[in-house]
Amino acid sequence: MTRFLNKWIAWYLVVAMFVIGLPPRIRRVCPSEMIGLSPAERAADLEKVRQFLEMKMVRERLKDFGYTSEEVQSRLSRLDDEQIHQLALKLDDLNVAGDSGLGIIIGLLIIVVLVIVIIQLLGHKIVIKKD
């Protein structure tokens, strides 16, 4: 009976750790209405957007869509403070080059360690033989 209970507990822990390990992406909490940006905040947001647009990959992609740099700058100058601030916040969430995969590797290592701990708790032995 305890062996049966241990199996259920082990599987429950495996499923629980898997579910806990995949939380939804936590978004920044932003007020629904902007009170107003100071000129320094607007300049910082505008600089962040301009740096993003100056990246080679972004420039090439905009060029593929048929936009010239003058068109992009003219559209950027027509944005109001709230739109520029929202765009700057969304740029923080973007990962243009992709991630390095370090999070995936760490997650897999945690899963392997948990499986080994669970196997040890169930009384099984892990033997690694060198051929």
Buried (B, 14 or more C-beta within 10 A) or exposed (E): EEEEEBEEEBEEBBEEBEEEEEEEEEEEEEEEEEEEBEEEBBEBBBEBBEEBBEEEEBBEEBEEEEEEEEEBEEEBEEBEBEEBBBBBBEBEEEEEEEEEEEEEEEEEEEBEEBBEEBEEEEEEEEEEEEE
